[in-house]
Amino acid sequence: MNIRNLEAFVYIVHFDNFNKAAEALFLSQPTISARIRSLENEMNTKLFFREGRKSILTDSGKKLFPYAEKMLSYYQEATYKMKQDMYIPDQIRIGCANSVSSYLIPEILPELKKKFPLLRVKIISHHSEEIMNKLVNNEIDFGLIRTITHPKIHTKTILSNPVGLFAAANHNLANKKTSVSLEELTSEDIIFYDHNSTEWLYINRLMESMNLQLNTIIEVDNMESAKRLVKKGMGICFLPQHAVYEEVESNQLVNIPLTKPLNINTEIAIAYSKDEPVTEIINFCSSFVFHQFQSNPLF
């Protein structure tokens, strides 16, 4: 069984989409489709059916998935073990978008240190554009940033999380029995972070197209501040899944369903120089984030 076909299968399941899986694997859409056809022919069964832009597992696909995921994990682990004699630097400089530094790095570093116990790590946090500049200037070894492009840099999307509307558990919308319309949001106090983000632009354009305007009472430049203000009952906020997972699990924050779903995601990419080889540390961080967070949907 071709491991690359299984890899394509696993990535499509995680992303629910052939195109996004192809982008994550640096493949063309026809190539990843051909790999799935080859796997289906080998298994003599259909693995996916299409529902709009989403790719949904068939019953056969659901049976195959846990085995495919284990086989891919074993393959990656075996590859790592075989390459352990490769040079590993004693220090790594990681540039992070502020949200990555707050929410993903505390999850990544304990596992990274287990794999590379002698490794010393330096974290530099800033806006994604500044991290990209530091990467171009060789001030960091790789970055974990919002997905942006640069001719000298490879970027690979490793996390695509939906953006939802969140409120404190005692907020009036948290106890509403039905979905909330965009019209209803105009009478609510809104907290927003990073007015240059794609989420901000999309939501504002959506409201403008309906001749509606949000009552934005507070703008902050980072997610952590926005989240804390929401928990204090200052207002409601659009936030990505990875930033609120613990608060939702502990019932401090509640996801407010909308009658018109936003269908927007926050995408995090691993970025590294095209002139440098891909290290085992980069591969480890990329794989860990993808499997740890992409496979734990919140809503």
Residue pairs with C-beta under 8 A, 6 or more apart in sequence:
1 39
1 42
1 71
2 35
2 38
2 39
2 42
3 71
3 72
3 75
4 35
5 35
5 36
5 38
5 39
5 42
6 39
6 68
6 71
6 72
7 25
7 72
8 21
8 25
8 27
8 32
8 35
8 36
8 39
9 35
9 36
9 39
9 47
9 61
9 64
9 65
9 68
10 65
10 68
10 69
10 72
11 21
11 24
11 25
11 32
12 18
12 21
12 32
12 36
12 48
12 55
13 57
13 61
13 65
14 21
14 290
14 294
14 295
15 21
15 24
15 160
15 294
16 54
16 55
16 56
17 53
17 54
17 55
18 29
18 32
18 33
18 36
18 55
19 29
20 157
20 160
21 32
22 28
22 29
22 31
22 32
23 157
24 156
24 157
24 158
24 290
25 32
26 156
36 47
36 48
39 47
40 46
40 47
43 60
43 64
45 58
45 60
46 58
46 60
46 61
47 57
47 58
47 60
47 61
47 64
48 55
48 56
48 57
48 58
48 61
49 55
49 56
49 58
50 56
57 65
73 291
76 287
80 280
80 283
80 284
83 280
86 280
88 116
88 119
88 279
88 280
88 281
89 119
89 141
89 279
89 281
90 118
90 119
90 120
91 119
91 120
91 121
91 122
92 119
92 120
92 121
92 122
92 141
92 142
92 281
93 122
93 124
93 139
93 140
93 141
94 105
94 121
94 122
94 123
94 124
94 140
94 141
94 142
94 143
94 144
94 285
95 124
95 125
95 126
95 131
95 134
95 135
95 139
95 140
95 142
95 143
95 144
95 145
96 104
96 105
96 123
96 124
96 125
96 126
96 131
96 143
96 144
96 145
97 125
97 126
97 127
97 128
97 131
97 144
97 145
97 146
97 268
98 125
98 126
98 127
98 221
98 222
98 223
98 224
99 222
99 223
99 224
99 240
99 242
99 243
99 266
100 125
100 144
100 145
100 268
101 123
101 125
102 222
102 223
102 224
102 243
103 223
103 242
103 243
104 144
104 159
104 242
104 268
104 289
104 293
105 123
105 144
107 292
107 293
108 285
108 288
108 289
109 121
111 284
111 288
112 119
112 121
112 281
112 284
112 285
112 288
113 119
113 121
115 284
116 281
116 284
119 281
124 131
124 134
124 139
124 140
126 134
128 143
128 145
128 146
128 148
129 148
131 140
131 143
131 145
131 271
132 143
132 145
132 148
132 150
132 153
132 271
134 140
134 143
135 142
135 143
135 153
135 271
135 272
135 273
136 150
136 152
136 153
136 273
138 273
141 272
141 279
141 281
142 270
142 271
142 272
142 281
142 282
142 285
143 270
143 271
143 272
144 268
144 269
144 270
144 271
144 285
144 289
145 155
145 268
145 269
145 271
146 197
146 198
146 266
146 267
146 268
146 269
147 155
147 157
147 267
147 268
147 269
148 155
148 269
149 155
150 271
152 273
152 274
152 275
153 271
153 272
153 273
153 274
154 271
154 272
154 273
154 274
155 269
155 270
155 271
156 269
156 270
156 271
156 286
157 267
157 268
157 269
158 268
158 269
158 270
158 286
158 289
158 290
158 294
159 242
159 267
159 268
159 289
159 290
159 293
159 294
160 265
160 266
160 267
160 268
160 294
161 240
161 241
161 242
161 265
161 266
161 267
161 268
161 293
162 240
162 241
162 262
162 263
162 264
162 265
162 266
162 297
162 298
162 299
163 199
163 238
163 239
163 240
163 241
163 262
163 264
163 265
163 266
164 238
164 239
164 240
164 241
164 244
164 255
164 256
164 262
164 298
164 299
165 180
165 185
165 236
165 237
165 238
165 255
165 256
165 258
165 262
166 227
166 230
166 236
166 237
166 238
166 239
166 244
166 247
166 248
166 253
166 254
166 255
166 256
167 173
167 174
167 230
167 236
167 253
167 254
167 256
168 174
168 230
168 231
168 232
168 233
168 252
168 253
168 254
169 251
169 252
169 253
169 254
170 233
171 233
171 236
171 254
173 180
173 188
173 236
173 256
174 254
174 256
176 256
179 257
179 258
179 259
180 256
180 257
180 258
180 259
181 258
181 259
181 260
182 206
182 207
182 210
182 212
182 258
182 259
182 260
183 210
183 212
185 212
185 214
185 236
186 212
186 213
186 214
186 215
187 215
188 215
188 235
188 236
189 215
189 217
189 218
189 234
189 235
189 236
190 214
190 215
190 216
190 217
190 235
190 236
190 237
191 216
191 217
191 218
191 219
191 220
191 226
191 229
191 230
191 234
191 235
191 236
191 237
192 200
192 214
192 216
192 218
192 219
192 220
192 226
192 237
192 238
193 219
193 220
193 221
193 222
193 223
193 225
193 226
193 237
194 200
194 221
194 222
194 223
195 219
198 264
198 266
199 238
199 240
199 264
199 266
202 262
202 264
203 214
203 238
203 262
203 264
204 214
206 262
207 213
207 214
217 234
217 235
218 226
218 229
218 234
218 235
220 226
220 229
223 239
223 240
223 243
224 243
226 237
226 239
227 237
227 239
227 243
227 244
227 247
227 253
229 235
229 237
230 236
230 237
230 239
230 253
231 247
231 252
231 253
236 256
238 262
240 265
240 266
241 266
241 297
241 298
241 299
242 266
242 268
242 293
244 253
244 298
245 296
245 298
247 253
248 254
248 255
248 298
255 298
255 299
268 289
270 282
270 285
270 286
270 289
272 278
272 282
